[in-house]
Amino acid sequence: MKALFLIGWIVLGLAALTAEVVGLLSNGRFPTLGDVLSFLMRSRVGRWFVLIGWVWLGWHLFVRSGVPGF
Amino acid sequence: MEAVLGRWRSPARVAAVTAVLAYSWWVTTFRPFTWPMRIATAIPGVLLLLLAARDQRRRSALRTWVASWRLLNGGHDQPLPLRRRIIWRGGTVVWTLLILAISAWELLARLHTPRSLYPTLSSLSDSVTRVHAVRFLAFVLWLLFGRDLLRR
């Protein structure tokens, strides 16, 4: 099961990286993650959705992550 | 270049950057799952949300925003030609699906235990952020990302 989840994370990571590289090389034809976030944040709902996502990311990485004996 | 150097000559800016770096270093000395870590991480989070609430720039309502997606202009003043519009709009769909897939995968892992068999983003990052310097760098990057979002 661990291998399946790890493969899933690798595939998703590579897909996101590919989309970002395509966006950067496409000269504005294909959006980067930054373009999508900017577009999303044009609306009030989207802006709060992204900002709360940022808070969740920090909380998840720094507060709720843990290494036993750290 | 001169503008960048000029900004760095401002004592207030240098003091602010030093304070943020010192705060980040101090915060990342705390252990995860502890109250000091919770409070120290919540402070920049709450601060950013308060600053966002004070932002007076006009934002469109959801319905207007959906309509603007239909007439997507990719940030340009004039609407894009049909072919470019389709590619741009397809890109937004690709990113939406990717974000949903990552969220679903994370949720699926979180609903199962043990964590060693069902790794989440945070458990995967543990091996890297075990080193204090890396944890500090990650915290600074998180803050910079937040500042960038606030400016959008």
Backbone of each chain as ProteinMPNN parsed JSONL, in Angstrom:
{"seq_chain_A": "MKALFLIGWIVLGLAALTAEVVGLLSNGRFPTLGDVLSFLMRSRVGRWFVLIGWVWLGWHLFVRSGVPGF", "coords_chain_A": {"N_chain_A": [[0.829, -1.213, 0.0], [2.008, 1.174, 0.731], [3.764, 1.616, -1.381], [1.975, 2.093, -3.462], [0.76, 4.506, -2.653], [2.994, 6.154, -2.59], [3.77, 6.095, -5.282], [1.538, 7.351, -6.342], [1.843, 9.958, -5.251], [4.231, 10.679, -6.499], [3.487, 10.644, -9.223], [1.501, 12.653, -9.231], [3.033, 14.824, -8.407], [4.903, 15.01, -10.508], [3.158, 15.529, -12.607], [2.153, 18.047, -11.887], [4.512, 19.486, -11.943], [5.194, 19.238, -14.646], [3.014, 20.588, -15.847], [3.508, 23.144, -14.868], [6.02, 23.726, -16.013], [5.355, 23.592, -18.739], [3.588, 25.743, -18.795], [5.371, 27.843, -18.192], [7.031, 27.784, -20.404], [5.348, 28.305, -22.478], [4.89, 30.857, -23.249], [2.775, 32.393, -22.193], [0.524, 31.156, -23.258], [-0.425, 28.805, -22.08], [-1.632, 28.379, -18.805], [0.305, 29.092, -15.813], [0.704, 27.852, -12.419], [0.686, 30.112, -10.842], [-0.664, 31.93, -12.515], [-3.2, 30.767, -12.494], [-3.851, 30.963, -9.785], [-3.877, 33.763, -9.531], [-6.015, 34.359, -11.222], [-8.065, 33.005, -9.904], [-8.138, 34.486, -7.585], [-9.328, 36.805, -8.295], [-11.94, 36.833, -7.659], [-14.051, 37.301, -4.783], [-14.751, 35.039, -3.222], [-12.973, 33.12, -4.229], [-10.544, 34.279, -3.529], [-10.546, 34.177, -0.683], [-10.676, 31.431, -0.422], [-8.175, 30.619, -1.466], [-6.423, 31.941, 0.312], [-7.087, 30.8, 2.79], [-6.371, 28.239, 2.19], [-3.617, 28.603, 2.062], [-3.029, 29.119, 4.773], [-3.798, 26.661, 5.83], [-1.885, 25.022, 4.609], [0.547, 25.856, 5.824], [-0.043, 25.223, 8.466], [-0.373, 22.481, 8.291], [2.169, 21.644, 7.452], [3.976, 22.617, 9.395], [2.926, 22.502, 11.994], [1.291, 20.216, 12.417], [2.808, 18.216, 11.415], [5.121, 15.698, 12.263], [8.058, 14.316, 13.739], [8.838, 11.467, 15.435], [10.513, 11.824, 18.474], [11.73, 14.087, 17.684]], "CA_chain_A": [[0.0, 0.0, 0.0], [2.9, 2.329, 0.787], [4.284, 1.848, -2.739], [0.885, 2.677, -4.26], [0.61, 5.917, -2.28], [4.19, 6.895, -3.018], [3.68, 6.262, -6.747], [0.513, 8.38, -6.553], [2.435, 11.267, -4.975], [5.23, 10.986, -7.544], [2.755, 10.954, -10.464], [0.863, 13.967, -9.075], [4.109, 15.826, -8.373], [5.448, 15.164, -11.863], [2.125, 16.172, -13.439], [2.135, 19.473, -11.539], [5.772, 20.076, -12.434], [5.073, 19.311, -16.115], [2.075, 21.676, -16.183], [4.175, 24.425, -14.57], [7.071, 23.948, -17.028], [4.646, 23.897, -19.993], [3.096, 27.112, -18.648], [6.486, 28.798, -18.253], [7.622, 27.783, -21.751], [4.335, 28.521, -23.518], [4.785, 32.287, -23.537], [1.455, 32.899, -21.811], [-0.611, 30.461, -23.872], [-0.924, 27.831, -21.108], [-1.428, 29.068, -17.516], [1.09, 28.506, -14.726], [-0.07, 27.826, -11.166], [0.542, 31.515, -10.432], [-1.743, 32.521, -13.324], [-4.48, 30.229, -12.033], [-4.128, 31.572, -8.474], [-4.26, 35.161, -9.77], [-7.36, 34.364, -11.795], [-8.971, 32.573, -8.836], [-8.22, 35.527, -6.565], [-10.093, 37.969, -8.77], [-13.254, 36.814, -7.003], [-13.969, 37.348, -3.314], [-14.783, 33.663, -2.707], [-11.719, 32.472, -4.62], [-9.447, 34.881, -2.752], [-10.55, 33.593, 0.664], [-10.379, 29.998, -0.588], [-6.72, 30.484, -1.634], [-5.736, 32.38, 1.529], [-7.291, 29.779, 3.827], [-5.515, 27.129, 1.751], [-2.236, 28.936, 2.475], [-2.96, 28.897, 6.229], [-3.852, 25.206, 6.04], [-0.591, 24.456, 4.188], [1.518, 26.125, 6.889], [-0.43, 24.454, 9.649], [-0.134, 21.065, 7.989], [3.601, 21.355, 7.336], [4.819, 22.983, 10.549], [2.327, 22.206, 13.297], [0.753, 18.862, 12.522], [3.765, 17.197, 10.994], [5.954, 15.385, 13.421], [8.993, 13.199, 13.684], [8.986, 10.994, 16.799], [11.806, 12.076, 19.063], [12.291, 15.319, 17.106]], "C_chain_A": [[0.866, 1.268, 0.0], [3.411, 2.68, -0.618], [3.233, 2.536, -3.605], [0.743, 4.176, -3.955], [1.814, 6.742, -2.72], [4.167, 7.145, -4.523], [2.654, 7.354, -7.081], [1.078, 9.778, -6.339], [3.436, 11.661, -6.056], [4.528, 11.399, -8.842], [2.139, 12.357, -10.379], [1.912, 15.087, -9.072], [4.676, 16.081, -9.763], [4.444, 15.861, -12.783], [2.082, 17.672, -13.167], [3.387, 20.171, -12.073], [5.72, 20.26, -13.953], [4.171, 20.476, -16.525], [2.732, 23.034, -15.955], [5.228, 24.737, -15.637], [6.423, 24.308, -18.371], [4.145, 25.348, -19.954], [4.209, 28.144, -18.798], [7.055, 28.911, -19.663], [6.636, 28.197, -22.84], [4.139, 29.998, -23.87], [3.364, 32.823, -23.313], [0.273, 32.183, -22.419], [-1.256, 29.483, -22.902], [-0.646, 28.425, -19.715], [-0.474, 28.326, -16.579], [0.197, 28.467, -13.48], [-0.314, 29.257, -10.673], [-0.577, 32.207, -11.199], [-3.107, 32.071, -12.806], [-4.847, 30.839, -10.679], [-4.568, 33.026, -8.634], [-5.693, 35.243, -10.282], [-8.397, 34.022, -10.73], [-9.204, 33.704, -7.838], [-8.887, 36.807, -7.058], [-11.468, 38.0, -8.115], [-13.051, 36.794, -5.494], [-13.872, 35.934, -2.747], [-13.452, 32.963, -2.997], [-10.542, 32.971, -3.805], [-9.382, 34.266, -1.357], [-10.221, 32.105, 0.623], [-8.861, 29.79, -0.668], [-5.986, 30.852, -0.341], [-5.892, 31.369, 2.662], [-6.486, 28.521, 3.473], [-4.06, 27.343, 2.152], [-2.056, 28.693, 3.979], [-2.928, 27.394, 6.518], [-2.492, 24.572, 5.693], [0.465, 24.641, 5.281], [1.235, 25.296, 8.125], [-0.07, 22.985, 9.461], [1.364, 20.738, 7.997], [4.356, 21.573, 8.644], [4.226, 22.597, 11.908], [1.966, 20.731, 13.423], [1.698, 17.793, 12.022], [4.655, 16.895, 12.192], [6.877, 14.217, 13.194], [9.163, 12.734, 15.121], [10.409, 11.237, 17.31], [12.46, 13.328, 18.558], [12.539, 16.355, 18.198]], "O_chain_A": [[0.53, 2.276, -0.621], [3.486, 3.848, -1.0], [3.545, 3.439, -4.381], [0.623, 5.001, -4.861], [1.672, 7.881, -3.166], [4.491, 8.237, -4.992], [2.867, 8.17, -7.977], [0.831, 10.68, -7.139], [3.489, 12.816, -6.479], [4.917, 12.375, -9.483], [2.236, 13.146, -11.318], [1.705, 16.152, -9.655], [4.902, 17.228, -10.149], [4.82, 16.674, -13.627], [1.985, 18.475, -14.095], [3.326, 21.29, -12.584], [6.14, 21.29, -14.481], [4.506, 21.25, -17.422], [2.544, 23.962, -16.741], [5.322, 25.87, -16.111], [6.884, 25.218, -19.06], [4.259, 26.084, -20.934], [4.03, 29.18, -19.438], [7.503, 29.98, -20.077], [7.028, 28.416, -23.986], [3.302, 30.331, -24.709], [2.831, 33.588, -24.117], [-0.871, 32.544, -22.144], [-2.478, 29.334, -22.887], [0.454, 28.919, -19.468], [-0.446, 27.096, -16.551], [-0.921, 28.984, -13.489], [-1.385, 29.57, -10.154], [-1.348, 32.975, -10.624], [-4.04, 32.866, -12.691], [-6.003, 31.19, -10.445], [-5.503, 33.476, -7.972], [-6.479, 36.081, -9.84], [-9.456, 34.645, -10.648], [-10.305, 33.87, -7.313], [-8.994, 37.782, -6.314], [-12.094, 39.057, -8.021], [-12.025, 36.336, -4.993], [-13.023, 35.655, -1.9], [-12.881, 32.302, -2.13], [-9.655, 32.202, -3.435], [-8.31, 33.878, -0.893], [-9.565, 31.582, 1.524], [-8.322, 28.895, -0.017], [-5.045, 30.167, 0.059], [-4.945, 31.11, 3.405], [-5.985, 27.829, 4.359], [-3.359, 26.404, 2.529], [-1.049, 28.127, 4.403], [-2.14, 26.921, 7.338], [-2.015, 23.689, 6.407], [1.186, 23.703, 5.622], [2.141, 24.742, 8.748], [0.467, 22.339, 10.36], [1.774, 19.686, 8.487], [5.266, 20.812, 8.973], [4.968, 22.388, 12.867], [2.298, 20.082, 14.416], [1.435, 16.601, 12.178], [4.901, 17.763, 13.029], [6.516, 13.243, 12.533], [9.592, 13.522, 15.964], [11.384, 10.888, 16.645], [13.595, 13.634, 18.924], [13.008, 17.456, 17.909]]}, "seq_chain_B": "MEAVLGRWRSPARVAAVTAVLAYSWWVTTFRPFTWPMRIATAIPGVLLLLLAARDQRRRSALRTWVASWRLLNGGHDQPLPLRRRIIWRGGTVVWTLLILAISAWELLARLHTPRSLYPTLSSLSDSVTRVHAVRFLAFVLWLLFGRDLLRR", "coords_chain_B": {"N_chain_B": [[17.616, 48.136, -11.0], [18.804, 50.06, -9.433], [16.522, 50.829, -8.114], [15.95, 48.552, -6.648], [18.209, 48.391, -5.0], [17.835, 50.767, -3.651], [15.533, 50.242, -2.191], [16.547, 48.413, -0.406], [18.172, 50.019, 1.047], [16.588, 51.223, 2.838], [16.168, 51.592, 6.249], [13.984, 50.681, 7.729], [12.94, 48.635, 6.174], [15.049, 46.788, 6.137], [15.122, 46.202, 8.856], [12.605, 45.017, 9.145], [12.816, 42.728, 7.513], [14.906, 41.403, 8.825], [13.672, 40.933, 11.285], [11.6, 39.198, 10.524], [13.056, 37.017, 9.587], [14.421, 36.297, 11.93], [12.245, 35.664, 13.553], [11.232, 33.475, 12.119], [13.319, 31.673, 12.393], [13.294, 31.296, 15.152], [10.679, 30.269, 15.553], [10.841, 27.828, 14.22], [12.31, 26.326, 15.933], [10.658, 25.155, 17.688], [8.811, 22.209, 18.715], [6.8, 20.146, 16.564], [3.224, 19.658, 16.959], [2.984, 20.915, 19.388], [1.874, 23.474, 21.735], [3.303, 25.986, 21.687], [4.286, 25.904, 19.024], [1.903, 25.79, 17.587], [0.726, 28.284, 18.246], [2.714, 30.087, 17.39], [2.748, 29.583, 14.644], [0.179, 30.211, 13.99], [0.075, 32.96, 14.319], [1.31, 34.481, 12.044], [-0.523, 33.547, 10.163], [-3.083, 34.45, 11.014], [-2.545, 37.166, 10.97], [-2.112, 37.623, 8.224], [-4.681, 37.012, 7.232], [-6.152, 39.028, 8.461], [-5.017, 41.3, 7.272], [-5.776, 40.77, 4.665], [-8.514, 41.012, 4.91], [-8.73, 43.714, 5.225], [-8.111, 44.674, 2.789], [-9.013, 46.81, 0.259], [-9.384, 46.583, -2.433], [-11.328, 46.101, -5.345], [-13.23, 43.169, -5.776], [-14.594, 40.609, -7.794], [-17.948, 39.277, -7.699], [-18.981, 35.835, -7.265], [-20.579, 34.949, -9.427], [-20.045, 36.835, -11.42], [-17.379, 36.363, -11.735], [-17.341, 33.733, -12.742], [-18.542, 34.249, -15.179], [-16.536, 35.818, -16.285], [-14.618, 33.907, -16.643], [-15.675, 32.512, -18.755], [-15.357, 34.354, -20.76], [-12.68, 34.458, -21.036], [-9.643, 36.256, -20.796], [-7.027, 35.925, -20.265], [-5.599, 37.716, -18.719], [-5.063, 39.817, -20.341], [-5.978, 42.958, -21.917], [-7.657, 42.845, -24.112], [-9.975, 40.33, -25.262], [-8.755, 36.979, -25.817], [-7.758, 35.351, -28.955], [-9.844, 32.712, -30.309], [-8.606, 30.084, -30.375], [-6.384, 30.349, -28.645], [-7.754, 31.025, -26.391], [-9.146, 28.7, -25.828], [-7.019, 26.955, -25.247], [-5.93, 28.229, -23.016], [-8.075, 28.164, -21.251], [-8.422, 25.419, -21.071], [-6.058, 24.847, -19.752], [-6.577, 25.957, -17.23], [-8.505, 24.195, -16.394], [-7.018, 21.836, -16.291], [-5.24, 22.461, -14.181], [-7.086, 22.781, -12.108], [-8.11, 20.189, -11.905], [-5.769, 18.878, -11.166], [-5.243, 20.042, -8.652], [-7.508, 19.208, -7.271], [-7.105, 16.433, -7.396], [-4.731, 16.124, -5.918], [-5.643, 17.048, -3.438], [-7.613, 15.111, -2.909], [-6.075, 12.786, -2.778], [-4.471, 13.343, -0.587], [-6.437, 13.532, 1.389], [-7.415, 10.925, 1.348], [-5.177, 9.524, 2.261], [-4.984, 10.604, 4.795], [-7.209, 9.593, 6.054], [-6.584, 7.052, 6.632], [-4.619, 4.757, 8.591], [-1.587, 2.938, 9.465], [0.598, 5.862, 9.398], [2.992, 5.272, 8.201], [2.364, 3.542, 6.181], [0.492, 4.915, 4.737], [1.353, 7.563, 3.444], [1.207, 11.101, 3.985], [1.337, 14.507, 2.703], [2.65, 15.987, 4.684], [3.894, 13.994, 6.225], [5.632, 12.992, 4.354], [7.243, 15.186, 3.981], [8.531, 15.293, 6.371], [10.963, 13.888, 6.514], [12.685, 15.569, 5.204], [12.39, 18.051, 6.464], [13.433, 17.57, 8.903], [15.874, 18.599, 9.465], [16.924, 21.557, 10.979], [17.671, 23.916, 9.581], [16.542, 23.505, 7.066], [13.87, 23.379, 7.721], [13.531, 25.976, 8.623], [14.027, 27.386, 6.246], [11.864, 26.446, 4.735], [9.758, 27.539, 6.209], [10.202, 30.282, 5.861], [9.834, 30.433, 3.086], [7.149, 29.759, 2.98], [6.016, 31.987, 4.263], [6.782, 33.983, 2.409], [5.339, 33.156, 0.202], [2.767, 33.591, 1.16], [2.828, 36.404, 1.393], [3.099, 37.046, -1.28], [0.641, 36.116, -2.239], [-1.06, 37.871, -0.958], [-0.602, 40.198, -2.335], [-1.744, 39.787, -4.782]], "CA_chain_B": [[18.683, 47.756, -10.069], [18.901, 51.168, -8.48], [15.311, 50.795, -7.293], [16.097, 47.428, -5.706], [19.214, 48.807, -4.008], [17.212, 51.829, -2.876], [14.607, 49.641, -1.237], [17.332, 47.761, 0.635], [18.827, 51.027, 1.883], [15.634, 51.675, 3.843], [16.4, 50.899, 7.524], [12.756, 50.02, 8.165], [12.812, 47.382, 5.417], [16.079, 45.87, 6.635], [14.686, 45.771, 10.184], [11.458, 44.122, 8.985], [13.313, 41.441, 6.979], [15.664, 40.763, 9.902], [12.709, 40.472, 12.29], [10.884, 38.029, 9.981], [14.007, 35.891, 9.566], [14.654, 35.889, 13.323], [11.013, 35.012, 14.005], [11.15, 32.178, 11.452], [14.322, 30.793, 13.008], [12.809, 31.003, 16.505], [9.488, 29.41, 15.451], [11.183, 26.474, 13.769], [12.975, 25.558, 16.992], [9.607, 24.468, 18.458], [8.426, 20.887, 18.243], [5.437, 20.033, 16.032], [2.179, 19.157, 17.858], [3.018, 21.595, 20.689], [1.163, 24.754, 21.737], [4.128, 27.098, 21.157], [4.332, 25.82, 17.56], [0.564, 26.16, 17.081], [0.514, 29.738, 18.389], [3.687, 30.816, 16.555], [2.352, 29.435, 13.234], [-1.119, 30.88, 13.806], [0.236, 34.434, 14.305], [1.355, 35.029, 10.665], [-1.751, 33.161, 9.454], [-4.149, 35.392, 11.406], [-2.122, 38.492, 10.49], [-2.375, 37.696, 6.778], [-6.125, 37.056, 7.006], [-6.61, 40.367, 8.851], [-4.597, 42.226, 6.206], [-6.613, 40.473, 3.489], [-9.855, 41.551, 5.175], [-8.666, 45.177, 5.1], [-7.832, 45.012, 1.395], [-10.2, 47.473, -0.286], [-9.48, 46.439, -3.888], [-12.592, 45.484, -5.761], [-13.213, 41.772, -6.218], [-15.888, 40.315, -8.391], [-18.762, 38.243, -7.074], [-18.73, 34.533, -7.89], [-21.267, 34.856, -10.723], [-19.285, 37.666, -12.368], [-16.097, 35.684, -11.957], [-17.605, 32.604, -13.652], [-18.765, 34.847, -16.502], [-15.237, 36.269, -16.812], [-13.902, 32.703, -17.092], [-16.208, 32.182, -20.082], [-14.801, 35.327, -21.722], [-11.296, 34.528, -20.551], [-8.726, 37.07, -21.594], [-5.641, 35.607, -19.897], [-4.939, 38.854, -18.093], [-4.88, 40.891, -21.316], [-7.116, 43.867, -21.997], [-8.567, 42.353, -25.144], [-10.158, 38.872, -25.215], [-7.805, 36.267, -26.668], [-8.354, 34.617, -30.062], [-10.544, 31.504, -29.859], [-7.69, 28.958, -30.155], [-5.607, 30.62, -27.424], [-8.689, 31.017, -25.268], [-9.432, 27.298, -25.516], [-5.83, 26.386, -24.596], [-5.802, 28.833, -21.675], [-9.158, 27.647, -20.416], [-8.069, 24.015, -20.828], [-5.015, 24.86, -18.72], [-7.189, 26.182, -15.909], [-9.185, 22.941, -16.042], [-5.948, 20.887, -15.911], [-4.772, 22.825, -12.833], [-8.165, 22.497, -11.154], [-8.141, 18.734, -11.708], [-4.569, 18.509, -10.404], [-5.427, 20.465, -7.249], [-8.512, 18.307, -6.689], [-6.499, 15.097, -7.251], [-3.794, 16.194, -4.784], [-6.461, 17.136, -2.215], [-8.269, 13.817, -2.68], [-5.023, 11.822, -2.385], [-4.098, 13.724, 0.783], [-7.56, 13.161, 2.259], [-7.44, 9.45, 1.392], [-4.08, 9.092, 3.14], [-5.264, 11.04, 6.179], [-8.291, 8.784, 6.624], [-6.06, 5.717, 6.933], [-3.408, 4.618, 9.408], [-0.586, 3.841, 10.011], [1.136, 6.864, 8.489], [4.115, 4.687, 7.452], [1.813, 2.883, 4.978], [-0.337, 5.877, 4.007], [2.042, 8.841, 3.642], [0.597, 12.376, 3.583], [2.354, 15.5, 2.315], [3.471, 16.38, 5.84], [4.776, 12.898, 6.646], [6.701, 12.911, 3.348], [8.166, 16.31, 4.173], [9.235, 15.135, 7.651], [12.347, 13.443, 6.343], [13.476, 16.72, 4.745], [12.327, 19.154, 7.432], [14.054, 17.154, 10.165], [17.009, 19.518, 9.666], [16.381, 22.863, 11.357], [17.899, 24.912, 8.523], [15.561, 23.256, 5.989], [12.568, 23.779, 8.273], [13.565, 27.448, 8.619], [13.871, 27.811, 4.846], [10.48, 26.155, 4.333], [8.883, 28.51, 6.881], [10.393, 31.574, 5.173], [9.176, 30.319, 1.771], [5.696, 29.799, 3.23], [5.684, 33.396, 4.514], [6.92, 34.719, 1.142], [4.192, 32.743, -0.619], [1.616, 34.325, 1.711], [2.959, 37.811, 1.012], [2.817, 37.1, -2.715], [-0.813, 35.965, -2.416], [-1.701, 39.091, -0.473], [-0.423, 41.252, -3.34], [-2.464, 39.463, -6.017]], "C_chain_B": [[18.813, 48.812, -8.974], [17.708, 51.178, -7.529], [15.416, 49.703, -6.232], [17.071, 47.808, -4.592], [18.626, 49.87, -3.079], [16.283, 51.288, -1.816], [15.38, 49.025, -0.07], [18.059, 48.757, 1.521], [17.884, 51.501, 2.992], [15.85, 50.891, 5.147], [15.166, 50.132, 7.997], [12.603, 48.67, 7.477], [13.815, 46.338, 5.914], [15.673, 45.319, 8.001], [13.546, 44.762, 10.08], [11.914, 42.747, 8.507], [14.074, 40.68, 8.067], [14.72, 40.178, 10.948], [11.985, 39.216, 11.816], [11.803, 36.806, 9.972], [14.259, 35.373, 10.986], [13.437, 35.152, 13.872], [10.908, 33.594, 13.421], [12.131, 31.187, 12.087], [13.85, 30.328, 14.389], [11.629, 30.012, 16.458], [9.885, 27.968, 15.123], [12.063, 25.72, 14.765], [11.949, 24.787, 17.821], [9.299, 23.099, 17.854], [7.025, 20.927, 17.618], [4.508, 19.428, 17.093], [2.227, 19.824, 19.239], [2.308, 22.941, 20.579], [2.036, 25.912, 21.262], [4.182, 27.107, 19.623], [2.996, 26.241, 16.95], [0.387, 27.678, 17.105], [1.439, 30.509, 17.437], [3.36, 30.696, 15.068], [1.041, 30.177, 12.967], [-0.946, 32.393, 13.664], [0.361, 34.983, 12.873], [0.096, 34.699, 9.87], [-2.87, 34.151, 9.73], [-3.833, 36.788, 10.875], [-2.437, 38.652, 9.0], [-3.881, 37.793, 6.498], [-6.699, 38.423, 7.392], [-6.248, 41.396, 7.783], [-5.449, 42.031, 4.96], [-8.008, 41.059, 3.667], [-9.876, 43.067, 5.007], [-8.44, 45.633, 3.665], [-9.102, 45.567, 0.736], [-10.337, 47.314, -1.805], [-10.755, 45.698, -4.255], [-12.379, 44.059, -6.238], [-14.592, 41.461, -6.783], [-16.63, 39.254, -7.577], [-18.585, 36.953, -7.871], [-19.344, 34.436, -9.286], [-20.506, 35.647, -11.801], [-17.975, 36.99, -12.739], [-16.26, 34.507, -12.93], [-17.82, 33.129, -15.069], [-17.441, 35.292, -17.121], [-14.4, 35.075, -17.274], [-14.37, 32.307, -18.498], [-15.607, 33.086, -21.151], [-13.306, 35.516, -21.497], [-10.378, 35.36, -21.447], [-7.27, 36.877, -21.19], [-4.881, 36.782, -19.328], [-4.69, 40.0, -19.066], [-6.132, 41.763, -21.367], [-8.158, 43.372, -23.002], [-8.748, 40.843, -24.984], [-9.217, 38.193, -26.2], [-8.511, 35.654, -27.862], [-8.88, 33.26, -29.57], [-9.589, 30.358, -29.501], [-6.907, 29.144, -28.85], [-6.507, 30.576, -26.202], [-8.986, 29.581, -24.823], [-8.245, 26.671, -24.772], [-5.709, 26.917, -23.165], [-6.848, 28.258, -20.737], [-8.923, 26.176, -20.088], [-7.015, 23.907, -19.733], [-5.595, 25.065, -17.328], [-7.923, 24.919, -15.442], [-8.148, 21.903, -15.575], [-5.479, 21.173, -14.483], [-5.833, 22.534, -11.778], [-8.215, 21.006, -10.85], [-6.936, 18.276, -10.887], [-4.724, 18.848, -8.925], [-6.445, 19.554, -6.556], [-7.92, 16.925, -6.442], [-5.538, 15.078, -6.061], [-4.575, 16.248, -3.465], [-7.099, 15.796, -1.886], [-7.259, 12.779, -2.187], [-4.598, 12.069, -0.936], [-5.185, 13.277, 1.765], [-7.615, 11.649, 2.443], [-6.366, 8.923, 2.343], [-4.393, 9.434, 4.591], [-6.316, 10.18, 6.847], [-7.821, 7.38, 6.991], [-4.84, 5.797, 7.841], [-2.85, 3.205, 9.184], [-0.01, 4.76, 8.941], [2.29, 6.304, 7.65], [3.628, 4.0, 6.175], [1.017, 3.857, 4.112], [0.277, 7.274, 4.164], [1.23, 10.048, 3.154], [1.723, 13.326, 3.165], [3.269, 15.832, 3.488], [4.389, 15.245, 6.277], [5.914, 12.711, 5.635], [7.733, 14.023, 3.57], [8.98, 16.165, 5.459], [10.705, 14.778, 7.474], [13.259, 14.594, 5.926], [13.542, 17.791, 5.831], [12.858, 18.752, 8.812], [15.22, 18.097, 10.522], [16.46, 20.925, 9.919], [16.523, 23.902, 10.244], [16.88, 24.752, 7.388], [14.17, 23.692, 6.447], [12.447, 25.312, 8.271], [13.321, 27.977, 7.206], [12.434, 27.602, 4.375], [9.519, 27.168, 4.95], [8.977, 29.876, 6.201], [9.688, 31.551, 3.813], [7.661, 30.381, 1.922], [5.243, 31.241, 3.463], [5.747, 34.221, 3.225], [5.749, 34.418, 0.208], [2.941, 33.496, -0.154], [1.649, 35.792, 1.314], [2.632, 37.998, -0.47], [1.307, 37.008, -2.972], [-1.545, 37.253, -2.012], [-1.642, 40.217, -1.502], [-1.223, 40.999, -4.6], [-3.853, 40.058, -6.006]], "O_chain_B": [[18.914, 48.511, -7.785], [17.829, 51.478, -6.341], [15.028, 49.895, -5.079], [16.807, 47.585, -3.411], [18.887, 49.872, -1.876], [16.236, 51.789, -0.692], [14.954, 49.091, 1.083], [18.513, 48.41, 2.611], [18.325, 52.106, 3.969], [15.73, 49.666, 5.155], [15.286, 49.062, 8.595], [12.194, 47.687, 8.096], [13.479, 45.167, 6.089], [15.85, 44.133, 8.28], [13.509, 43.778, 10.819], [11.463, 41.724, 9.022], [13.912, 39.469, 8.216], [14.935, 39.07, 11.439], [11.776, 38.282, 12.591], [11.381, 35.7, 10.307], [14.306, 34.164, 11.214], [13.572, 34.144, 14.566], [10.548, 32.646, 14.118], [11.807, 30.017, 12.288], [13.979, 29.159, 14.753], [11.587, 29.046, 17.22], [9.335, 27.017, 15.678], [12.512, 24.609, 14.483], [12.308, 23.876, 18.568], [9.496, 22.862, 16.662], [6.159, 21.663, 18.091], [4.972, 18.762, 18.019], [1.576, 19.348, 20.169], [2.155, 23.487, 19.486], [1.56, 26.752, 20.499], [4.13, 28.166, 18.998], [2.951, 26.946, 15.942], [-0.043, 28.281, 16.122], [1.015, 31.452, 16.769], [3.66, 31.611, 14.301], [0.818, 30.7, 11.876], [-1.728, 33.042, 12.969], [-0.407, 35.872, 12.506], [-0.313, 35.472, 9.004], [-3.527, 34.635, 8.808], [-4.715, 37.501, 10.398], [-2.96, 39.681, 8.571], [-4.307, 38.561, 5.635], [-7.616, 38.922, 6.74], [-7.059, 42.254, 7.432], [-5.803, 42.994, 4.281], [-8.616, 41.541, 2.712], [-10.915, 43.643, 4.685], [-8.559, 46.818, 3.353], [-10.126, 44.888, 0.665], [-11.278, 47.837, -2.403], [-11.19, 44.785, -3.552], [-11.46, 43.78, -7.009], [-15.609, 41.975, -6.318], [-16.025, 38.45, -6.869], [-18.103, 36.971, -9.004], [-18.724, 33.912, -10.212], [-20.348, 35.189, -12.933], [-17.526, 37.035, -13.884], [-15.436, 34.306, -13.822], [-17.346, 32.538, -16.039], [-17.241, 35.163, -18.329], [-13.576, 35.202, -18.179], [-13.584, 31.834, -19.32], [-15.375, 32.666, -22.285], [-12.751, 36.589, -21.736], [-10.341, 35.196, -22.666], [-6.383, 37.565, -21.694], [-3.656, 36.845, -19.437], [-4.167, 41.043, -18.673], [-7.205, 41.358, -20.918], [-9.364, 43.466, -22.774], [-7.805, 40.142, -24.617], [-8.912, 38.731, -27.264], [-9.724, 35.447, -27.82], [-8.424, 32.734, -28.554], [-9.737, 29.732, -28.452], [-6.784, 28.214, -28.054], [-6.095, 30.151, -25.122], [-9.066, 29.281, -23.632], [-8.432, 25.948, -23.794], [-5.427, 26.167, -22.231], [-6.559, 27.911, -19.592], [-9.189, 25.733, -18.97], [-7.06, 23.006, -18.896], [-5.164, 24.429, -16.366], [-7.957, 24.614, -14.25], [-8.368, 21.187, -14.598], [-5.336, 20.257, -13.673], [-5.51, 22.089, -10.676], [-8.345, 20.601, -9.694], [-7.054, 17.404, -10.026], [-4.382, 18.048, -8.055], [-6.263, 19.175, -5.399], [-8.189, 16.307, -5.412], [-5.531, 14.123, -5.285], [-4.216, 15.579, -2.496], [-7.128, 15.386, -0.726], [-7.556, 11.991, -1.289], [-4.394, 11.132, -0.165], [-4.895, 12.72, 2.823], [-7.834, 11.154, 3.548], [-6.606, 8.002, 3.124], [-4.105, 8.657, 5.501], [-6.324, 10.045, 8.071], [-8.569, 6.608, 7.591], [-4.121, 6.797, 7.846], [-3.601, 2.337, 8.74], [-0.111, 4.487, 7.745], [2.548, 6.776, 6.543], [4.375, 3.885, 5.204], [0.88, 3.656, 2.905], [-0.232, 8.083, 4.94], [0.647, 10.027, 2.07], [2.904, 12.991, 3.261], [4.485, 15.945, 3.334], [5.534, 15.489, 6.658], [7.021, 12.321, 6.005], [8.932, 13.825, 3.374], [10.001, 16.832, 5.625], [11.575, 15.289, 8.179], [14.448, 14.604, 6.246], [14.599, 18.366, 6.089], [12.741, 19.514, 9.772], [15.508, 18.352, 11.691], [15.629, 21.419, 9.157], [15.6, 24.678, 9.995], [16.413, 25.74, 6.821], [13.401, 24.283, 5.689], [11.392, 25.863, 7.955], [12.521, 28.89, 6.997], [11.856, 28.459, 3.706], [8.573, 27.607, 4.296], [7.965, 30.546, 5.991], [9.03, 32.519, 3.431], [6.971, 30.98, 1.097], [4.218, 31.67, 2.933], [4.877, 35.055, 2.974], [5.239, 35.301, -0.48], [2.156, 33.978, -0.972], [0.624, 36.362, 0.943], [1.983, 38.967, -0.863], [0.765, 37.728, -3.811], [-2.517, 37.659, -2.648], [-2.518, 41.081, -1.539], [-1.374, 41.905, -5.419], [-4.605, 39.888, -6.966]]}, "name": "protein", "num_of_chains": 2, "seq": "MKALFLIGWIVLGLAALTAEVVGLLSNGRFPTLGDVLSFLMRSRVGRWFVLIGWVWLGWHLFVRSGVPGFMEAVLGRWRSPARVAAVTAVLAYSWWVTTFRPFTWPMRIATAIPGVLLLLLAARDQRRRSALRTWVASWRLLNGGHDQPLPLRRRIIWRGGTVVWTLLILAISAWELLARLHTPRSLYPTLSSLSDSVTRVHAVRFLAFVLWLLFGRDLLRR"}
